[in-house]
């Protein structure tokens, strides 16, 4: 199982979109500063995740979300958060 996820920086409130097969490990990596692209922006809150059966499907969805990252579609996506946040 793979996941596309959206994180929000608690430091600067910006968003990060990614994909992974292990969401718990990836959250720990981000919050420990082990991801170069967001190293000094943590801590992070997981605000959205979406499961996929294949890595290819997850990558395609990640690209789709990144294309509309600052638009209305992105805002609707993060507002439909239906799970308890993980810090």
N, C-alpha and C positions, 0 to 999 in steps of 0.2 A: 504494500500500500504506500502511496505517495501523497503528499499534501502540498497545496499551495497555501501560503500563509501571508498575512499582513501584520506587521508590527508597528507600534507607534512608540517613538522615543518619548520617554517621560522628561527628558532634558529639554529638547527643542520642539516637541510635538510633531515632528516630521514622520512620514511613513516609509516603511521598507517592505518590499514585496519579494518573496522568494519561494523556493520549493525544496522539499526534503523528504526523505523516507523515515526520518526519526525526529519528530517535532520537539520532543523533550530535550534531546541532545542539542539540537540546533538552537533552541532558546537559551540553553546554558552557555553555548559558544558565543552567542550574541551578547549576552549579559556579562560574560567574562572578558569581552573585548577581543575575541579570537577571530572576528570577521573584519577584514581590513576596511570594507566599505562603510562600516558603521561603528568603528572602533571606539570613538570618543563620544558617542551619542546615547549610550545607555544610562540607566536601565530601560528595558523595553517591556511593553505590554502586548501580548498576543491579542489582537482584536478580531481576527478572522482566520478561519482555516476551512479548506475544502478538500475532501479526499478524492483520489484518483487511483484507478487500478494499474495504470502504467506511468512510467516516468515521462514518456513522450507526451501523453495527455496533460500531465502536470506542467511540463515546460510550455506547451502551447497556451494553456490557461494563464500561466504567469506572464507570458508575453502579451496576451490580450489585456490583462489587468493593467500592466505597465503602460499600454498605449492610451488608456483613459484615466491615468492616475490622478490628474487634477480636475477632472470634469465631473459632471453630475452623475454619470454611471458609477464612478468610483465612490462618490459620496453615498449613493444608494446601497452599494455593496457593503461598505463598512457600517452603515446604519442597520443592516439586517443581521448583525451579530446576535446569534442565538445561543451562545454558550458562555460559561463563566470564564472571565479573563484569567490568564495564567501570567504571573510575573516572574 
